[in-house]
């Protein structure tokens, strides 16, 4: 006997809408045309849950809360999976002669009859929000699981014929043809659409000895995406389909390939950068998801404190000099620089960028794509850019002496130069330029400021949990004033809106070093990072760690997130 799932508490009679026969017919038509949200709009209900509660009350079907508890996968043993995909149902409780299923469509009575006929059991039904049921199916059966039935049906008849072909012939002909079949196209579309809806920044498809592994990077953290074992049979077809979409050579499996896919998902334009590398057990794919419509480049929206934002705005409006943004890959450096450009662009100045690659197209800004194959590097771009009379120049990254030297010369000739570096903190930028071979006196006279940054996950506003931490639960450098104020802080909990992670979205933590006379003198003397950092803190610089604690005190993120991306000062 299985333990029943948590049943949602019934709403009070006066707050529960009961539909008559005509209203139920109207609700069914609205559901078929626009889902549960259309039903809520039809009857003026505030939430989808209230609409489902009204339908369930009228049809005498109780609701269960799949966001708090999920059925055991063992309930699928002996359950016909084709019915899961066809009707959007899932078993939630099983006894000797009876079976309980959750419906995603409350009006589909055929699902109950079909399950009863296939299992020979008495079937009862409960309701849950359609998106919760879909998430449950994906959790247990994997992304794109609905498409696998079609794939298996297509290949079952041809299985003996395929065995007669050599492996090479299969890869060159059969897989390429299969990549164009409707089910494979739909399966790849499911993977990409799910990534966009989950706000994933990257999709990792890894070939391993046990088969294909899919992971999404959501809010900077990789999360496993359940994959049905049957999916491994179509790994080659999936890769071929992705190569076709990215305009790559599907026959080439020995060298890395890079491409780009442009999609429209739910009316939103999405660019996907595709990188394919041959590995031990097959080709590995990483896709960077660039959701244009989801990006808003604004300094006020990236999480800077008011005083940091004010000083940074002063820096980017200077007539000449170099402003650097530092941090590891994926720390939001490009977003900060794009936000800075969006802040200062106007008809009175000319802005030219050189990037590798161009992630987002900005209106009113001239952007150049680096192409190493033809010798178009950051350094060569920068030399040519200066002949186009720019006011502001953005160099995607300073990687070598030639690029650094050209950036310095550009700033000395009256241009404002923005760029990025890979350093752990703001003070380390000076030594990094020294290591590249730039003269210390040139560094000290051109670098006007350095912004170091990291990204932390933002606590989900729907489920964050307030608590009073004990002395053992906070790091030694946590602000004592926050502890003494008896002010609660927040930690992650997990709910339906954040997919159980406790976090939704990200925000930046920042460390802005403004180059004053003291720091210029230290840089010119080629003093170490520690000395420059100490001078900057003495002058009022807030470190990454300290900025993170401010976000924790305000309930925007958790202690664990700050510890994850920063080290103690």
Helices and strands as residue ranges (DSSP letters): G 13-15, H 21-42, H 48-59, G 73-76, H 81-87, E 89-94, E 98-103, H 109-119, E 122-127, H 130-141, H 145-156, H 159-163, H 167-169, I 170-174, H 175-178, H 182-197, E 200-208, E 211-218, E 221-225, G 229-234, H 235-245, E 257-265, E 268-279, E 282-291, G 299-301, H 306-316, E 321-326, H 333-344, E 351-355, E 366-369, G 372-374, H 378-385, G 386-388, E 392-395, H 401-412, E 416-421, H 428-436, H 440-446, E 447-459, E 465-467, G 471-473, H 480-484, E 489-491, E 503-514, H 517-524, H 529-538, H 544-553, H 559-565
